[in-house]
């Protein structure tokens, strides 16, 4: 079944592979864990109990998706945490990484008797920060609090929380930073996201579905020859699904789809400076010189088909706002969406 029956087929679309292979990344993290556990002394390892991969729901390929963590140290409630950014996979020397992991884990384990009060403080801060979303449907909760003692003698704090993800499933999202103030601010941002997603989840349940896909994303999937069910499956382990057009290595435009607060949305752009355009969610950016000033001034409340033709955007999209900056027009559009029955 097509996602949008009016979509047209472009030449030579192809799905771009993730820039970091998740299997290679995980294998590298597992190698570092094994080497570190072999190097850590028995008394220290007894305090840490173990080292294992601690995974967060989002940020695939980023700083916080996979961390190395211990169990809670003593009665502090604090875990040792060590980041393994995916972008460094295969390009970094692992010897220094393993040495840093052993050093920092040993340092934290040696302070076990002094961690309890700090652990209680961090737990209280995290609990207070998520309190506005800690009850009701799909309540948020603190999963873990962790610390990485940096070589410069400062600490990196990590807090994992269980909450609604972008696709409205329940997962674990992570914030990390060097101060309790920063952590509190980041958690406040997650609370706001969780409340938006909880509202979207309630609407999806009432509509008899599990989320939405907007009309631009649906057209992009059709143009790329991938069905919605397959796209949803791929997006379970990727931040986005990226496509190129015009042939591998010479594509003229690129596009991607991703979850955003319960809706699959699109990001499409031309690659060259000439004939620039970009569609991001509900905003179309084009070169201002493409339209006379008199036309641009009268765009609001008009249908896109009355102004310009873009195969990727439904012709009946409504222009609700127009702004010009740096030689480009930004058209905010009202774009339709439909319910996804099973994501």
C-alpha positions in Angstrom: 0.0 0.0 0.0 1.3 3.5 -0.9 1.6 6.1 1.9 0.1 8.8 -0.3 -1.6 8.0 -3.6 -0.7 11.3 -5.2 3.0 11.0 -4.9 5.2 10.8 -8.0 8.4 8.8 -8.4 11.8 10.6 -8.7 14.9 9.1 -10.3 17.2 6.8 -8.4 16.3 7.1 -4.8 18.4 5.1 -2.3 18.5 4.6 1.5 21.7 5.9 3.1 23.2 3.6 5.7 23.9 4.9 9.2 27.2 6.8 9.3 28.2 4.6 12.3 27.7 0.9 12.3 25.8 0.1 15.6 27.2 -3.5 15.6 30.8 -2.3 15.4 30.2 0.4 18.0 28.7 -2.1 20.5 31.5 -4.6 19.8 34.1 -1.9 20.5 32.4 -1.0 23.8 32.3 -4.6 24.8 36.0 -5.0 24.1 36.8 -2.0 26.2 34.7 -3.4 29.1 36.5 -6.8 28.9 39.9 -5.2 28.9 39.1 -2.8 31.8 37.7 -5.6 34.0 40.8 -7.6 33.4 42.9 -4.6 34.5 40.9 -3.4 37.5 42.1 -4.9 40.8 39.9 -7.4 42.7 39.1 -5.1 45.7 38.0 -2.3 43.3 36.0 -4.6 41.2 34.2 -5.9 44.3 33.0 -2.4 45.0 31.9 -1.8 41.4 30.3 -5.3 41.2 30.5 -5.3 37.4 30.9 -3.1 34.3 28.2 -3.4 31.6 26.7 -1.5 28.8 24.0 1.0 29.9 21.8 1.9 26.9 19.5 5.0 26.5 16.6 5.1 24.1 17.6 8.1 21.9 20.8 9.8 20.7 21.7 6.9 18.5 25.3 7.4 17.4 25.8 10.3 19.9 27.5 10.9 23.2 24.9 9.4 25.4 23.4 6.4 23.7 25.8 3.8 25.1 27.6 4.3 28.4 29.7 1.9 30.4 28.4 1.6 33.9 28.8 -0.2 37.2 26.1 -1.2 39.7 25.4 1.3 42.5 28.5 1.7 44.7 27.9 0.9 48.3 24.7 2.5 49.7 25.3 5.7 47.7 22.9 4.9 44.9 25.5 6.3 42.6 26.8 4.3 39.6 30.1 4.8 37.9 29.5 6.0 34.3 31.8 6.3 31.3 30.8 7.6 27.9 31.8 5.9 24.6 30.7 8.2 21.8 29.8 6.3 18.6 31.5 8.8 16.3 34.9 7.7 17.7 34.3 4.1 16.7 37.2 2.6 14.8 39.2 5.9 14.8 40.5 6.1 18.4 43.3 4.3 20.1 41.6 2.1 22.7 44.6 1.8 25.0 44.2 5.3 26.4 40.5 4.8 26.6 40.8 1.7 28.7 43.4 3.3 30.9 41.1 6.3 31.5 38.2 3.9 32.3 40.3 1.9 34.8 41.7 5.1 36.4 38.3 6.8 36.8 36.5 3.7 38.0 39.2 3.1 40.6 39.1 6.7 41.8 35.3 6.6 42.2 35.3 3.2 44.0 37.9 4.5 46.4 35.5 7.3 47.5 32.6 4.9 48.2 32.5 5.9 51.9 31.9 9.5 51.0 29.4 9.1 48.2 26.2 8.4 50.1 25.4 12.1 51.0 26.2 13.2 47.5 24.1 10.4 46.0 21.1 11.5 48.2 21.5 15.1 47.0 21.6 14.1 43.3 18.6 11.8 43.7 16.6 14.5 45.5 17.5 17.0 42.7 16.5 14.6 40.0 13.2 13.6 41.7 12.3 17.3 42.3 13.0 18.1 38.6 10.8 15.5 37.2 8.0 15.9 39.8 5.6 17.7 37.4 5.5 14.5 35.2 5.9 11.9 37.9 2.2 11.0 38.2 -0.7 10.4 35.8 -0.6 8.4 32.6 3.0 7.1 31.7 4.7 8.7 34.8 8.4 9.7 34.6 10.8 8.1 37.0 14.5 8.3 37.8 16.2 5.1 36.8 19.8 5.8 37.8 22.3 8.5 38.8 25.9 8.2 37.8 29.3 9.9 38.0 32.4 10.0 35.9 35.5 11.5 37.7 37.2 13.4 34.9 41.0 13.7 34.7 40.8 17.5 35.4 39.3 16.6 38.8 35.8 17.7 37.8 32.8 15.4 37.7 30.4 14.6 34.9 27.0 13.7 36.3 24.6 11.4 34.5 20.9 11.0 35.2 18.8 8.4 33.4 15.0 8.8 33.5 12.2 6.5 32.2 9.8 8.5 30.0 8.0 8.7 26.7 10.3 8.6 23.7 9.7 10.5 20.5 7.7 7.6 19.1 5.5 7.5 22.3 7.0 4.2 23.5 8.4 4.1 27.0 12.2 4.2 27.2 15.2 5.6 29.0 16.6 9.0 28.1 19.8 10.5 29.5 21.2 13.8 30.5 24.8 14.5 31.4 26.6 17.6 32.6 29.1 19.1 34.9 26.8 20.8 37.4 23.6 20.2 39.3 22.2 23.4 37.8 22.8 22.2 34.3 21.4 18.8 35.1 18.2 20.4 36.5 17.8 22.5 33.4 18.2 19.5 31.1 15.7 17.5 33.2 13.2 20.3 33.0 13.5 20.1 29.2 12.8 16.4 29.3 9.8 17.0 31.5 8.4 19.4 28.9 9.0 16.9 26.2 7.4 14.1 28.2 4.2 16.2 28.9 3.9 17.0 25.1 4.3 13.4 24.3 1.8 12.3 27.0 -0.7 14.6 25.4 0.1 13.2 22.0 -0.2 9.6 23.3 -3.7 10.4 24.7 -4.8 11.8 21.4 -3.4 8.8 19.5 -5.2 6.4 21.8 -8.5 8.3 21.3 -7.8 8.2 17.5 -7.3 4.4 17.7 -3.6 4.5 16.7 -0.1 4.7 18.1 1.1 7.9 16.5 0.9 9.9 13.3 2.8 10.5 10.1 2.5 13.9 8.3 1.8 14.2 4.6 5.4 15.3 3.7 7.0 12.4 5.5 4.4 10.0 3.9 5.3 11.3 0.4 9.0 11.1 1.1 8.6 7.4 2.0 6.6 6.8 -1.2 9.3 8.5 -3.3 11.9 6.4 -1.6 10.1 3.1 -2.2 9.8 2.1 1.5 6.6 1.3 3.2 5.5 2.8 6.5 5.8 -0.5 8.5 9.4 -1.0 7.4 10.2 2.6 8.2 8.8 2.4 11.7 10.8 -0.8 12.3 14.1 0.9 11.1 13.4 3.9 13.3 13.4 1.8 16.4 17.2 1.7 16.3 18.0 4.9 14.4 17.5 8.6 15.1 16.4 9.1 11.5 16.1 7.3 8.2 18.0 9.2 5.4 17.5 9.0 1.7 19.4 10.4 -1.3 18.2 11.2 -4.9 20.1 11.3 -8.2 22.3 8.2 -7.7 24.8 7.2 -5.0 27.6 9.7 -4.6 26.0 12.3 -6.8 22.5 12.8 -5.3 21.0 16.2 -6.0 18.9 16.3 -2.8 18.7 14.5 0.5 15.8 13.8 2.8 15.1 12.0 6.1 12.2 11.1 8.3 12.2 10.9 12.1 9.9 10.8 15.0 9.0 14.1 16.7 6.7 14.0 19.7 4.6 11.2 18.3 4.6 12.2 14.6 6.9 11.0 11.9 8.1 14.2 10.2 10.4 15.0 7.3 13.6 17.0 6.5 14.3 17.5 2.8 16.9 19.8 1.2 18.7 20.5 -2.0 22.5 19.9 -1.9 23.7 22.7 -4.1 23.7 26.5 -3.6 21.6 26.9 -6.8 17.8 26.2 -6.5 18.1 26.1 -2.8 15.1 24.7 -0.8 14.5 23.0 2.5 11.4 21.5 4.1 11.8 20.9 7.8 8.6 19.7 9.5 6.1 22.4 8.6 8.5 25.1 7.3 9.5 25.5 3.6 12.6 27.7 3.0 13.2 29.0 -0.5 15.3 31.7 -2.2 13.4 35.0 -1.9 14.3 36.0 -5.5 12.1 33.1 -6.7 9.0 35.1 -5.9 8.3 38.8 -6.5 8.0 40.9 -3.4 4.4 41.7 -4.1 3.6 38.0 -4.3 5.6 37.1 -1.1 3.6 39.8 0.8 0.3 38.1 0.0 1.2 34.5 0.6 -0.5 34.0 4.0 -3.7 32.1 4.0 -3.1 30.9 0.4 -2.6 27.3 -0.7 0.9 26.2 -1.7 -0.4 25.2 -5.2 -1.3 28.8 -5.9 2.3 29.9 -5.4 4.9 27.2 -6.1 5.0 23.5 -7.1 6.8 21.0 -4.8 6.2 17.3 -5.4 7.2 16.5 -1.8 4.6 18.9 -0.3 0.9 18.4 -0.8 -0.5 21.1 -3.0 -3.3 21.9 -0.6 -0.9 22.8 2.3 -2.0 26.1 3.8 0.6 28.9 4.2 0.0 30.4 7.6 3.0 32.7 8.0 5.8 34.2 5.8 9.1 35.6 7.0 12.2 36.8 5.0 15.7 36.7 6.3 19.2 36.5 4.7 17.7 36.3 1.2 15.4 33.5 1.9 11.7 33.1 2.5 10.4 30.9 5.4 6.9 29.7 4.7 5.2 28.1 7.7 2.7 25.6 6.5 -0.3 23.8 7.9 0.3 20.2 6.8 -2.1 17.3 7.2 -1.3 14.1 9.0 -2.9 10.7 9.5 -3.0 8.1 12.3 -0.5 5.2 12.3 -2.4 2.1 13.4 0.6 0.2 14.6 4.1 1.7 14.8 
